[in-house]
Amino acid sequence: MRKTLQVLLVLVVALASTALAQGRLAEIQERGALRCGVNATLPGFGVVDADGNFSGFDVDFCKAIAAAVLGDADAVEYRPLTAGERFTAVQSGEVDVLIRNTTWTSSRDTTVGLNFAPTTFYDGQGFMVRRDSGITGLADFEGRAICVQSGTTTELNLADVMAALDVQYTPVIFEQAPQLVAAYDDGQCDGWTTDKSGLASFQPSLRVPADHMILDATISKEPLGPAVLHGDDQWFDVVSWTVQALINAEEFGITQANVDSARTAPNPDVQRMLGTDPANVEGLGLDADAFYRAILAVGNYGEIYDRNIGADSQFDIPRGLNDLYTNGGILYGIPFR
């Protein structure tokens, strides 16, 4: 009996050791592809063209992680997910990381079982209305209809704020954003609410964009960023420090164009991040060139922002809070040390 128990104990320890050794990072490297949950219908953040190519602000972070982990920014299997599908996809292991305009909240950190990497976009919920609607503030929605997407913090925030203001409104609920936007454009609701970045992203697609405006009111804080499943600290660290590398790169003035020459810079912080001094990067389970490859593939945080949603895009969304702390924003790269 004792011998049997000893054998079982050895087996249990062996299985536990195997499970620890075969974490998500090793699984991805063995698979040769990163499975990234994204939005496929949010202009500027995540869209797919007729040829099946994904692009956008969030998509570039998928590419950066793939470049760091696999050495190939194109080694990504994109999983387009609705708001209602996204958490199940992480919980079931269908995706390795969720990068789909998802707000970090306490319940998602606990009940849902997610770990959020550093915030990549600080947003807030707003409202779009027709300029001739007479709506200039939230009280003007009394007795009106508001389009809102189901399964989101947007829906919950709307209910909370309007209840606090004692404003009676009719929610017109849609599962997916494109259907919601079309309904608003057709006049099925008097206003439409989502993150202000989403309002700005979709406005150019309306029939007459100039006929619409975004109200000044902001009713929530929406810190958006990558999320992974609880329970794998190494994988969480890899995703988190890839984001940190892109923010730090902008702070250091390292770009897609000059990252090669930056590797020989005398700054020890840069050397640690780019792997010239490899201990910090290798401590994550990556090879020394991981973050060099990420920056080479997509550029620094500012380049990603400007290219997709900022000054170099059709949306021209101001950096605001999403600027570096040295420029009045709140982005702050954590040191590689």
C-alpha positions as CSV (number, residue, x, y, z in Angstrom):
1,M,0.0,0.0,0.0
2,R,2.8,2.4,1.0
3,K,4.6,1.6,-2.3
4,T,1.5,2.3,-4.2
5,L,1.1,5.7,-2.5
6,Q,4.7,6.5,-3.2
7,V,4.2,5.8,-6.9
8,L,1.1,7.9,-7.0
9,L,2.9,10.8,-5.3
10,V,5.8,10.6,-7.8
11,L,3.2,10.7,-10.6
12,V,1.4,13.7,-9.1
13,V,4.7,15.6,-8.7
14,A,5.7,14.7,-12.2
15,L,2.4,15.8,-13.7
16,A,2.6,19.1,-11.7
17,S,6.1,19.7,-12.9
18,T,5.1,19.1,-16.5
19,A,2.1,21.4,-16.2
20,L,4.3,24.2,-14.8
21,A,7.0,23.6,-17.5
22,Q,4.4,23.6,-20.3
23,G,2.9,27.1,-19.6
24,R,1.2,29.2,-22.1
25,L,4.5,30.7,-23.4
26,A,5.9,27.3,-24.2
27,E,2.6,26.2,-25.7
28,I,2.6,29.2,-28.1
29,Q,6.2,28.7,-29.1
30,E,5.5,25.0,-29.8
31,R,2.4,25.9,-31.8
32,G,4.2,28.6,-33.7
33,A,1.4,31.1,-33.6
34,L,-0.2,33.5,-31.1
35,R,-4.0,33.3,-30.8
36,C,-5.2,36.9,-30.3
37,G,-8.8,37.8,-29.6
38,V,-9.6,41.1,-31.3
39,N,-12.4,43.3,-32.6
40,A,-13.0,43.1,-36.3
41,T,-15.5,45.9,-36.6
42,L,-14.0,48.9,-34.8
43,P,-12.3,51.3,-37.2
44,G,-8.8,52.3,-36.0
45,F,-8.6,49.7,-33.3
46,G,-9.5,46.4,-35.0
47,V,-10.9,45.8,-38.5
48,V,-10.5,43.1,-41.2
49,D,-10.4,43.9,-44.9
50,A,-11.9,41.9,-47.8
51,D,-8.7,39.8,-48.0
52,G,-8.9,38.8,-44.4
53,N,-6.1,41.1,-43.2
54,F,-6.4,42.6,-39.7
55,S,-5.2,46.0,-38.8
56,G,-5.6,48.6,-36.1
57,F,-4.3,49.9,-32.8
58,D,-5.1,46.8,-30.8
59,V,-4.0,44.5,-33.7
60,D,-0.5,46.1,-33.6
61,F,-0.1,45.0,-29.9
62,C,-0.9,41.4,-31.1
63,K,1.8,41.8,-33.7
64,A,4.3,43.1,-31.1
65,I,3.7,40.2,-28.8
66,A,4.1,37.7,-31.6
67,A,7.4,39.4,-32.7
68,A,8.7,39.2,-29.1
69,V,7.6,35.6,-28.5
70,L,8.0,34.0,-31.9
71,G,10.2,36.3,-33.9
72,D,7.5,36.9,-36.4
73,A,4.9,39.7,-36.2
74,D,2.8,37.9,-38.7
75,A,2.6,34.6,-36.7
76,V,-0.8,35.6,-35.3
77,E,-4.1,33.7,-35.6
78,Y,-6.7,36.4,-35.1
79,R,-10.0,35.5,-33.4
80,P,-12.7,38.2,-34.1
81,L,-14.9,38.2,-31.0
82,T,-18.1,40.1,-30.0
83,A,-18.4,41.7,-26.6
84,G,-20.4,38.7,-25.5
85,E,-17.9,36.1,-26.7
86,R,-14.7,37.6,-25.6
87,F,-14.5,36.4,-22.0
88,T,-15.5,32.8,-22.7
89,A,-12.8,32.8,-25.4
90,V,-10.1,33.6,-22.8
91,Q,-11.6,31.3,-20.1
92,S,-11.8,28.3,-22.5
93,G,-8.2,28.8,-23.8
94,E,-9.4,29.6,-27.4
95,V,-7.3,32.7,-27.3
96,D,-3.9,33.3,-25.6
97,V,-4.6,37.0,-25.1
98,L,-7.5,39.3,-25.5
99,I,-6.7,42.7,-27.0
100,R,-10.2,44.0,-27.9
101,N,-11.1,47.4,-26.4
102,T,-11.8,45.8,-23.1
103,T,-12.2,47.8,-19.9
104,W,-10.2,46.7,-16.8
105,T,-12.7,46.4,-13.8
106,S,-12.7,44.7,-10.5
107,S,-15.2,42.0,-11.4
108,R,-13.3,41.1,-14.6
109,D,-10.1,40.8,-12.5
110,T,-11.9,38.5,-10.0
111,T,-15.1,36.8,-11.1
112,V,-14.3,36.6,-14.8
113,G,-10.7,35.5,-14.0
114,L,-8.7,37.9,-16.1
115,N,-5.3,39.5,-15.5
116,F,-5.0,42.9,-17.2
117,A,-1.7,44.0,-18.6
118,P,-0.8,47.7,-18.5
119,T,-3.5,50.0,-20.0
120,T,-2.9,50.8,-23.6
121,F,-5.7,53.3,-24.0
122,Y,-7.4,55.5,-21.4
123,D,-10.9,56.2,-22.5
124,G,-14.3,57.4,-21.2
125,Q,-17.9,56.8,-22.2
126,G,-19.6,59.5,-24.2
127,F,-22.6,60.2,-26.4
128,M,-23.2,61.0,-30.0
129,V,-26.3,62.9,-31.2
130,R,-27.5,64.8,-34.3
131,R,-26.6,68.4,-34.2
132,D,-30.3,69.4,-34.8
133,S,-31.6,67.1,-32.1
134,G,-31.6,69.8,-29.4
135,I,-29.7,67.5,-27.1
136,T,-26.8,69.2,-25.4
137,G,-26.6,67.3,-22.1
138,L,-27.7,64.1,-20.4
139,A,-30.9,65.6,-19.0
140,D,-32.1,66.2,-22.6
141,F,-32.4,62.4,-23.1
142,E,-35.6,62.4,-21.0
143,G,-38.1,60.3,-22.9
144,R,-35.7,59.6,-25.7
145,A,-34.1,56.4,-27.1
146,I,-30.4,55.6,-26.7
147,C,-28.6,52.9,-28.7
148,V,-26.2,50.8,-26.6
149,Q,-24.3,47.6,-27.1
150,S,-25.1,44.6,-24.9
151,G,-22.6,42.8,-22.7
152,T,-20.5,45.9,-22.1
153,T,-19.6,48.3,-19.3
154,T,-21.2,50.8,-21.6
155,E,-24.7,49.3,-21.0
156,L,-24.2,49.2,-17.2
157,N,-22.7,52.7,-17.0
158,L,-25.6,54.1,-18.9
159,A,-28.2,52.6,-16.6
160,D,-26.3,53.8,-13.5
161,V,-25.8,57.4,-14.6
162,M,-29.4,57.9,-15.9
163,A,-30.9,56.4,-12.7
164,A,-28.8,58.7,-10.6
165,L,-30.0,61.7,-12.7
166,D,-33.6,60.4,-12.7
167,V,-33.7,60.6,-16.5
168,Q,-36.2,58.2,-18.1
169,Y,-34.9,56.8,-21.4
170,T,-35.5,53.8,-23.6
171,P,-32.4,51.6,-24.3
172,V,-32.2,50.2,-27.8
173,I,-29.8,47.3,-27.4
174,F,-27.7,45.6,-30.1
175,E,-25.1,42.8,-29.8
176,Q,-22.7,44.2,-32.4
177,A,-21.5,47.7,-33.1
178,P,-22.0,47.8,-36.9
179,Q,-25.7,47.0,-36.5
180,L,-26.0,49.6,-33.7
181,V,-24.3,52.3,-35.8
182,A,-26.6,51.6,-38.7
183,A,-29.7,51.8,-36.5
184,Y,-28.5,55.1,-35.1
185,D,-27.8,56.5,-38.6
186,D,-31.3,55.4,-39.6
187,G,-32.9,57.3,-36.8
188,Q,-34.0,54.4,-34.6
189,C,-32.6,56.2,-31.6
190,D,-31.9,59.8,-30.6
191,G,-28.4,59.2,-29.3
192,W,-25.8,56.5,-29.2
193,T,-23.3,55.8,-26.4
194,T,-20.0,54.0,-26.2
195,D,-16.4,54.9,-25.5
196,K,-15.5,58.2,-27.0
197,S,-12.8,56.6,-29.1
198,G,-15.5,54.4,-30.6
199,L,-17.7,57.4,-31.3
200,A,-14.8,59.1,-33.1
201,S,-13.9,55.9,-35.0
202,F,-17.4,55.3,-36.4
203,Q,-18.4,58.9,-37.1
204,P,-16.7,59.0,-40.5
205,S,-18.8,56.0,-41.6
206,L,-22.1,57.8,-41.0
207,R,-24.0,59.1,-44.1
208,V,-23.3,62.7,-43.3
209,P,-20.7,62.8,-40.5
210,A,-20.9,66.5,-40.1
211,D,-24.5,66.2,-39.1
212,H,-23.5,64.5,-35.8
213,M,-21.5,65.6,-32.7
214,I,-20.0,64.1,-29.6
215,L,-21.3,65.6,-26.4
216,D,-18.8,67.0,-23.9
217,A,-20.2,64.7,-21.1
218,T,-17.9,61.8,-20.1
219,I,-19.7,59.4,-17.7
220,S,-17.0,56.8,-16.9
221,K,-13.4,55.8,-16.8
222,E,-12.5,53.1,-19.4
223,P,-9.0,51.8,-19.1
224,L,-8.6,49.5,-22.1
225,G,-5.8,47.0,-22.5
226,P,-4.7,43.4,-23.1
227,A,-6.0,40.6,-20.8
228,V,-4.9,37.0,-20.1
229,L,-6.3,34.2,-18.0
230,H,-5.5,34.0,-14.3
231,G,-2.9,31.4,-13.3
232,D,0.1,31.8,-15.5
233,D,2.4,34.5,-14.1
234,Q,5.1,34.0,-16.8
235,W,2.7,34.6,-19.7
236,F,1.1,37.6,-17.9
237,D,4.6,39.0,-17.4
238,V,5.5,38.5,-21.1
239,V,2.4,40.4,-22.3
240,S,2.8,43.1,-19.7
241,W,6.5,43.8,-20.4
242,T,5.9,43.8,-24.1
243,V,3.5,46.7,-23.6
244,Q,6.1,48.3,-21.2
245,A,8.8,48.0,-23.8
246,L,6.7,49.9,-26.4
247,I,5.9,52.7,-23.9
248,N,9.6,52.9,-22.8
249,A,10.7,53.0,-26.4
250,E,8.8,56.2,-26.9
251,E,10.2,57.7,-23.8
252,F,13.7,56.9,-24.9
253,G,13.1,58.2,-28.5
254,I,13.5,54.7,-29.9
255,T,11.6,54.2,-33.2
256,Q,11.0,51.5,-35.8
257,A,13.6,53.4,-37.9
258,N,16.4,53.8,-35.4
259,V,16.0,50.8,-33.1
260,D,19.1,49.1,-34.8
261,S,21.4,52.0,-33.8
262,A,19.7,52.3,-30.4
263,R,21.1,48.9,-29.4
264,T,24.6,50.4,-29.1
265,A,23.4,53.4,-27.1
266,P,25.3,53.8,-23.8
267,N,22.1,54.2,-21.8
268,P,22.0,51.1,-19.5
269,D,18.1,51.2,-19.4
270,V,18.0,50.9,-23.2
271,Q,20.6,48.1,-23.2
272,R,18.6,46.1,-20.7
273,M,15.4,46.6,-22.7
274,L,16.9,45.8,-26.1
275,G,18.9,42.8,-24.9
276,T,22.4,44.2,-25.2
277,D,22.5,43.4,-21.5
278,P,20.2,40.3,-21.8
279,A,19.5,39.3,-18.2
280,N,16.2,41.2,-17.8
281,V,14.6,40.0,-21.0
282,E,15.9,36.5,-20.7
283,G,14.5,36.4,-17.1
284,L,11.0,36.5,-18.7
285,G,11.7,33.3,-20.6
286,L,12.3,35.2,-23.9
287,D,15.5,35.5,-25.9
288,A,17.5,38.7,-25.6
289,D,16.3,40.2,-28.9
290,A,12.5,39.9,-28.1
291,F,11.7,43.5,-27.5
292,Y,14.1,44.7,-30.2
293,R,12.0,42.6,-32.6
294,A,8.7,44.0,-31.2
295,I,9.8,47.6,-31.8
296,L,11.3,46.8,-35.2
297,A,7.9,45.2,-36.2
298,V,5.4,47.9,-35.1
299,G,7.4,50.9,-33.7
300,N,7.0,52.5,-30.3
301,Y,3.7,53.3,-28.6
302,G,3.5,56.7,-30.1
303,E,4.0,55.4,-33.6
304,I,1.3,52.8,-33.1
305,Y,-1.1,55.5,-31.8
306,D,-0.4,58.0,-34.6
307,R,-0.6,55.4,-37.4
308,N,-3.9,53.9,-36.4
309,I,-6.0,56.5,-34.5
310,G,-3.8,59.7,-34.1
311,A,-2.3,62.4,-36.2
312,D,-1.4,60.2,-39.2
313,S,-4.9,58.6,-39.4
314,Q,-8.3,59.8,-40.6
315,F,-9.5,59.9,-37.0
316,D,-6.9,62.3,-35.5
317,I,-7.9,61.5,-31.9
318,P,-5.8,63.7,-29.6
319,R,-3.3,61.9,-27.4
320,G,-4.7,63.4,-24.2
321,L,-4.3,61.1,-21.2
322,N,-2.6,58.6,-23.6
323,D,0.4,60.9,-24.0
324,L,3.7,60.4,-22.1
325,Y,3.7,61.8,-18.6
326,T,6.4,64.3,-19.8
327,N,3.9,65.7,-22.3
328,G,0.9,66.0,-19.8
329,G,-0.4,62.5,-20.2
330,I,-0.3,59.6,-17.8
331,L,1.7,57.0,-19.7
332,Y,4.7,56.0,-17.7
333,G,7.1,53.2,-18.7
334,I,8.1,50.9,-15.8
335,P,11.9,50.5,-15.6
336,F,13.8,47.5,-17.0
337,R,16.1,46.7,-14.1
